Amino acid sequence: MTPPLPRPIRPVLQFDPALLLQAQGVRVAIFDVDGCLTDGRIYIGEQGEGVKAFNTLDGQGLKLLAQAGIEPVVITGRDSPAVRRRCTDLGVRHALFGVHDKLAAADGLLDRLQQPWEALAVIGDDWPDLPLLTRAALACAPANAHEEVLAAAHHVTRRSGGHGAAREFCDLLLVASGRYAELLRGHLLTLDGGTA
C-alpha cells in the first residue's frame, strides 16, 4: 500500500532580517564542543573522561548544513573518544581536537578550504572562543554562555548548549542560505537514512 502524499507545511521559524542578511555569505560554520554541542559538563570516572551527552537535534542540524553546502567544522580544546566518535557519526570532515589556539587553527583551516573570514560563522560559549567570535561574520552563543561571550555575540540562542542551541545556529544559517524550506519539504518525502 502506498502512503498518501504529505499535507503541505510551511516553515514557522523566523529570525531577524538583519541577522539573516549578515549570515547570507556563510560557507563555513565552526562549533565548539563543551558548552555548545554538550551542556558543558565533563564526566570523569576512574579511567578518565568517558561519557558525553549530545543532542540529536544538533546532530541533524550539522548534517543539514552539509547538505546545504555549508561546511560544519568542530574545533575543540579537549580531545576525547566520545567527541571523535560523534564527529565521525555525523560525517564532519573537518574536526580539530585538543586545540589550544583556536584562532591559528581556524585561520589554517580557512586557508585550506579557500574561504575568507567573511564566510565564517561560529558558535562558542567561553573565553577560548572569543578570538573566533570577534572575527567571524556571524558570532553566536548559547543562552548559558559566559557573559563576555554573550556580549560579543551577534545572536544568542534561546536554548542552552547541549539542549538545541547548535540546532538553532544551524537553522539560522539554513534560513539565511535560502535552503531551509527546500530541505524541510524534502524530509516530508524521504529521510536521509542517517542517524542524528
Stockholm file with secondary structure:
# STOCKHOLM 1.0

chainA/1-196         MTPPLPRPIRPVLQFDPALLLQAQGVRVAIFDVDGCLTDGRIYIGEQGEGVKAFNTLDGQGLKLLAQAGIEPVVITGRDSPAVRRRCTDLGVRHALFGVHDKLAAADGLLDRLQQPWEALAVIGDDWPDLPLLTRAALACAPANAHEEVLAAAHHVTRRSGGHGAAREFCDLLLVASGRYAELLRGHLLTLDGGTA
#=GR chainA/1-196 SS CCCCCCCCCCCCCCCCHHHHHHHTTCCEEEECIIIIISCSCCEEETTEEEECCCCHHHHHHHHHHHHTTCEEEEECSCCCHHHHHHHHHHTCSEEECSCSCHHHHHHHHHHHHTCCGGGEEEECCSGGGHHHHTTSSEEEECTTSCHHHHHHCSEECSSCTTTTHHHHHHHHHHHHHTCHHHHHHHHHHCCCSCCC
#=GC SS_cons         CCCCCCCCCCCCCCCCHHHHHHHTTCCEEEECIIIIISCSCCEEETTEEEECCCCHHHHHHHHHHHHTTCEEEEECSCCCHHHHHHHHHHTCSEEECSCSCHHHHHHHHHHHHTCCGGGEEEECCSGGGHHHHTTSSEEEECTTSCHHHHHHCSEECSSCTTTTHHHHHHHHHHHHHTCHHHHHHHHHHCCCSCCC
//
